[in-house]
């Protein structure tokens, strides 16, 4: 198993990407509304990166979950 880099102010944010995408994907698979899935993903991201401004966090999480959404 490969260790992920530690999250923190000096990281690029990708350290928690798998956890953010997993939260979104797994809730979506259980039939939860998209908004709830997104909010859970945002909560995971903000837990790891409280220093990130909300607007930036929103942009990052939106891009990450868009890459996981395979409902098309």
Chimera marker file (.cmm) of the C-alpha trace (Angstrom):
<marker_set name="trace">
<marker id="1" x="0.000" y="0.000" z="0.000" r="1" g="1" b="0" radius="0.5"/>
<marker id="2" x="1.314" y="3.414" z="-1.001" r="1" g="1" b="0" radius="0.5"/>
<marker id="3" x="1.238" y="6.101" z="1.657" r="1" g="1" b="0" radius="0.5"/>
<marker id="4" x="-0.483" y="9.327" z="0.676" r="1" g="1" b="0" radius="0.5"/>
<marker id="5" x="1.259" y="12.626" z="1.386" r="1" g="1" b="0" radius="0.5"/>
<marker id="6" x="0.106" y="14.346" z="4.541" r="1" g="1" b="0" radius="0.5"/>
<marker id="7" x="-2.499" y="17.041" z="4.144" r="1" g="1" b="0" radius="0.5"/>
<marker id="8" x="-1.797" y="20.478" z="5.449" r="1" g="1" b="0" radius="0.5"/>
<marker id="9" x="-1.139" y="24.054" z="4.438" r="1" g="1" b="0" radius="0.5"/>
<marker id="10" x="1.964" y="23.125" z="2.444" r="1" g="1" b="0" radius="0.5"/>
<marker id="11" x="0.316" y="20.287" z="0.477" r="1" g="1" b="0" radius="0.5"/>
<marker id="12" x="-1.219" y="20.682" z="-2.970" r="1" g="1" b="0" radius="0.5"/>
<marker id="13" x="-4.567" y="19.340" z="-1.752" r="1" g="1" b="0" radius="0.5"/>
<marker id="14" x="-4.402" y="16.086" z="-3.691" r="1" g="1" b="0" radius="0.5"/>
<marker id="15" x="-3.573" y="14.195" z="-0.497" r="1" g="1" b="0" radius="0.5"/>
<marker id="16" x="-7.255" y="13.788" z="0.382" r="1" g="1" b="0" radius="0.5"/>
<marker id="17" x="-8.657" y="13.533" z="-3.149" r="1" g="1" b="0" radius="0.5"/>
<marker id="18" x="-9.331" y="9.772" z="-2.848" r="1" g="1" b="0" radius="0.5"/>
<marker id="19" x="-11.291" y="10.291" z="0.390" r="1" g="1" b="0" radius="0.5"/>
<marker id="20" x="-13.287" y="13.180" z="-1.093" r="1" g="1" b="0" radius="0.5"/>
<marker id="21" x="-14.171" y="11.192" z="-4.196" r="1" g="1" b="0" radius="0.5"/>
<marker id="22" x="-14.986" y="8.059" z="-2.188" r="1" g="1" b="0" radius="0.5"/>
<marker id="23" x="-17.391" y="9.944" z="0.089" r="1" g="1" b="0" radius="0.5"/>
<marker id="24" x="-19.203" y="11.331" z="-2.943" r="1" g="1" b="0" radius="0.5"/>
<marker id="25" x="-19.220" y="8.109" z="-4.959" r="1" g="1" b="0" radius="0.5"/>
<marker id="26" x="-20.337" y="5.809" z="-2.135" r="1" g="1" b="0" radius="0.5"/>
<marker id="27" x="-23.207" y="8.032" z="-1.031" r="1" g="1" b="0" radius="0.5"/>
<marker id="28" x="-24.301" y="8.445" z="-4.626" r="1" g="1" b="0" radius="0.5"/>
<marker id="29" x="-24.252" y="4.654" z="-5.057" r="1" g="1" b="0" radius="0.5"/>
<marker id="30" x="-26.567" y="4.347" z="-2.054" r="1" g="1" b="0" radius="0.5"/>
<marker id="31" x="-29.095" y="6.593" z="-3.770" r="1" g="1" b="0" radius="0.5"/>
<marker id="32" x="-28.512" y="9.728" z="-1.724" r="1" g="1" b="0" radius="0.5"/>
<marker id="33" x="-29.373" y="13.039" z="-3.385" r="1" g="1" b="0" radius="0.5"/>
<marker id="34" x="-26.504" y="14.641" z="-5.282" r="1" g="1" b="0" radius="0.5"/>
<marker id="35" x="-26.506" y="17.636" z="-2.950" r="1" g="1" b="0" radius="0.5"/>
<marker id="36" x="-25.965" y="15.435" z="0.132" r="1" g="1" b="0" radius="0.5"/>
<marker id="37" x="-23.144" y="13.609" z="-1.626" r="1" g="1" b="0" radius="0.5"/>
<marker id="38" x="-21.497" y="16.901" z="-2.549" r="1" g="1" b="0" radius="0.5"/>
<marker id="39" x="-21.866" y="18.266" z="1.001" r="1" g="1" b="0" radius="0.5"/>
<marker id="40" x="-20.223" y="15.139" z="2.420" r="1" g="1" b="0" radius="0.5"/>
<marker id="41" x="-17.358" y="15.448" z="-0.047" r="1" g="1" b="0" radius="0.5"/>
<marker id="42" x="-16.946" y="19.124" z="0.872" r="1" g="1" b="0" radius="0.5"/>
<marker id="43" x="-16.939" y="18.256" z="4.571" r="1" g="1" b="0" radius="0.5"/>
<marker id="44" x="-14.123" y="15.750" z="4.026" r="1" g="1" b="0" radius="0.5"/>
<marker id="45" x="-12.109" y="18.310" z="2.067" r="1" g="1" b="0" radius="0.5"/>
<marker id="46" x="-12.660" y="21.098" z="4.605" r="1" g="1" b="0" radius="0.5"/>
<marker id="47" x="-11.682" y="18.756" z="7.445" r="1" g="1" b="0" radius="0.5"/>
<marker id="48" x="-8.300" y="18.231" z="5.803" r="1" g="1" b="0" radius="0.5"/>
<marker id="49" x="-7.906" y="21.806" z="4.506" r="1" g="1" b="0" radius="0.5"/>
<marker id="50" x="-9.572" y="24.331" z="6.823" r="1" g="1" b="0" radius="0.5"/>
<marker id="51" x="-7.110" y="26.952" z="5.577" r="1" g="1" b="0" radius="0.5"/>
<marker id="52" x="-8.543" y="26.865" z="2.042" r="1" g="1" b="0" radius="0.5"/>
<marker id="53" x="-10.988" y="29.701" z="1.308" r="1" g="1" b="0" radius="0.5"/>
<marker id="54" x="-14.552" y="28.401" z="0.798" r="1" g="1" b="0" radius="0.5"/>
<marker id="55" x="-14.689" y="29.531" z="-2.844" r="1" g="1" b="0" radius="0.5"/>
<marker id="56" x="-11.483" y="27.669" z="-3.664" r="1" g="1" b="0" radius="0.5"/>
<marker id="57" x="-12.624" y="24.568" z="-1.788" r="1" g="1" b="0" radius="0.5"/>
<marker id="58" x="-15.882" y="24.629" z="-3.737" r="1" g="1" b="0" radius="0.5"/>
<marker id="59" x="-14.030" y="24.767" z="-7.063" r="1" g="1" b="0" radius="0.5"/>
<marker id="60" x="-11.674" y="21.955" z="-6.118" r="1" g="1" b="0" radius="0.5"/>
<marker id="61" x="-14.373" y="19.623" z="-4.783" r="1" g="1" b="0" radius="0.5"/>
<marker id="62" x="-16.671" y="20.350" z="-7.735" r="1" g="1" b="0" radius="0.5"/>
<marker id="63" x="-13.913" y="19.343" z="-10.171" r="1" g="1" b="0" radius="0.5"/>
<marker id="64" x="-13.012" y="16.236" z="-8.189" r="1" g="1" b="0" radius="0.5"/>
<marker id="65" x="-16.569" y="14.940" z="-7.881" r="1" g="1" b="0" radius="0.5"/>
<marker id="66" x="-17.284" y="15.695" z="-11.542" r="1" g="1" b="0" radius="0.5"/>
<marker id="67" x="-14.476" y="13.262" z="-12.350" r="1" g="1" b="0" radius="0.5"/>
<marker id="68" x="-16.192" y="10.562" z="-10.249" r="1" g="1" b="0" radius="0.5"/>
<marker id="69" x="-19.744" y="11.041" z="-11.450" r="1" g="1" b="0" radius="0.5"/>
<marker id="70" x="-20.300" y="8.218" z="-13.945" r="1" g="1" b="0" radius="0.5"/>
<marker id="71" x="-24.102" y="8.418" z="-14.210" r="1" g="1" b="0" radius="0.5"/>
<marker id="72" x="-24.028" y="9.691" z="-17.829" r="1" g="1" b="0" radius="0.5"/>
<link id1="1" id2="2" r="1" g="1" b="0" radius="0.2"/>
<link id1="2" id2="3" r="1" g="1" b="0" radius="0.2"/>
<link id1="3" id2="4" r="1" g="1" b="0" radius="0.2"/>
<link id1="4" id2="5" r="1" g="1" b="0" radius="0.2"/>
<link id1="5" id2="6" r="1" g="1" b="0" radius="0.2"/>
<link id1="6" id2="7" r="1" g="1" b="0" radius="0.2"/>
<link id1="7" id2="8" r="1" g="1" b="0" radius="0.2"/>
<link id1="8" id2="9" r="1" g="1" b="0" radius="0.2"/>
<link id1="9" id2="10" r="1" g="1" b="0" radius="0.2"/>
<link id1="10" id2="11" r="1" g="1" b="0" radius="0.2"/>
<link id1="11" id2="12" r="1" g="1" b="0" radius="0.2"/>
<link id1="12" id2="13" r="1" g="1" b="0" radius="0.2"/>
<link id1="13" id2="14" r="1" g="1" b="0" radius="0.2"/>
<link id1="14" id2="15" r="1" g="1" b="0" radius="0.2"/>
<link id1="15" id2="16" r="1" g="1" b="0" radius="0.2"/>
<link id1="16" id2="17" r="1" g="1" b="0" radius="0.2"/>
<link id1="17" id2="18" r="1" g="1" b="0" radius="0.2"/>
<link id1="18" id2="19" r="1" g="1" b="0" radius="0.2"/>
<link id1="19" id2="20" r="1" g="1" b="0" radius="0.2"/>
<link id1="20" id2="21" r="1" g="1" b="0" radius="0.2"/>
<link id1="21" id2="22" r="1" g="1" b="0" radius="0.2"/>
<link id1="22" id2="23" r="1" g="1" b="0" radius="0.2"/>
<link id1="23" id2="24" r="1" g="1" b="0" radius="0.2"/>
<link id1="24" id2="25" r="1" g="1" b="0" radius="0.2"/>
<link id1="25" id2="26" r="1" g="1" b="0" radius="0.2"/>
<link id1="26" id2="27" r="1" g="1" b="0" radius="0.2"/>
<link id1="27" id2="28" r="1" g="1" b="0" radius="0.2"/>
<link id1="28" id2="29" r="1" g="1" b="0" radius="0.2"/>
<link id1="29" id2="30" r="1" g="1" b="0" radius="0.2"/>
<link id1="30" id2="31" r="1" g="1" b="0" radius="0.2"/>
<link id1="31" id2="32" r="1" g="1" b="0" radius="0.2"/>
<link id1="32" id2="33" r="1" g="1" b="0" radius="0.2"/>
<link id1="33" id2="34" r="1" g="1" b="0" radius="0.2"/>
<link id1="34" id2="35" r="1" g="1" b="0" radius="0.2"/>
<link id1="35" id2="36" r="1" g="1" b="0" radius="0.2"/>
<link id1="36" id2="37" r="1" g="1" b="0" radius="0.2"/>
<link id1="37" id2="38" r="1" g="1" b="0" radius="0.2"/>
<link id1="38" id2="39" r="1" g="1" b="0" radius="0.2"/>
<link id1="39" id2="40" r="1" g="1" b="0" radius="0.2"/>
<link id1="40" id2="41" r="1" g="1" b="0" radius="0.2"/>
<link id1="41" id2="42" r="1" g="1" b="0" radius="0.2"/>
<link id1="42" id2="43" r="1" g="1" b="0" radius="0.2"/>
<link id1="43" id2="44" r="1" g="1" b="0" radius="0.2"/>
<link id1="44" id2="45" r="1" g="1" b="0" radius="0.2"/>
<link id1="45" id2="46" r="1" g="1" b="0" radius="0.2"/>
<link id1="46" id2="47" r="1" g="1" b="0" radius="0.2"/>
<link id1="47" id2="48" r="1" g="1" b="0" radius="0.2"/>
<link id1="48" id2="49" r="1" g="1" b="0" radius="0.2"/>
<link id1="49" id2="50" r="1" g="1" b="0" radius="0.2"/>
<link id1="50" id2="51" r="1" g="1" b="0" radius="0.2"/>
<link id1="51" id2="52" r="1" g="1" b="0" radius="0.2"/>
<link id1="52" id2="53" r="1" g="1" b="0" radius="0.2"/>
<link id1="53" id2="54" r="1" g="1" b="0" radius="0.2"/>
<link id1="54" id2="55" r="1" g="1" b="0" radius="0.2"/>
<link id1="55" id2="56" r="1" g="1" b="0" radius="0.2"/>
<link id1="56" id2="57" r="1" g="1" b="0" radius="0.2"/>
<link id1="57" id2="58" r="1" g="1" b="0" radius="0.2"/>
<link id1="58" id2="59" r="1" g="1" b="0" radius="0.2"/>
<link id1="59" id2="60" r="1" g="1" b="0" radius="0.2"/>
<link id1="60" id2="61" r="1" g="1" b="0" radius="0.2"/>
<link id1="61" id2="62" r="1" g="1" b="0" radius="0.2"/>
<link id1="62" id2="63" r="1" g="1" b="0" radius="0.2"/>
<link id1="63" id2="64" r="1" g="1" b="0" radius="0.2"/>
<link id1="64" id2="65" r="1" g="1" b="0" radius="0.2"/>
<link id1="65" id2="66" r="1" g="1" b="0" radius="0.2"/>
<link id1="66" id2="67" r="1" g="1" b="0" radius="0.2"/>
<link id1="67" id2="68" r="1" g="1" b="0" radius="0.2"/>
<link id1="68" id2="69" r="1" g="1" b="0" radius="0.2"/>
<link id1="69" id2="70" r="1" g="1" b="0" radius="0.2"/>
<link id1="70" id2="71" r="1" g="1" b="0" radius="0.2"/>
<link id1="71" id2="72" r="1" g="1" b="0" radius="0.2"/>
</marker_set>
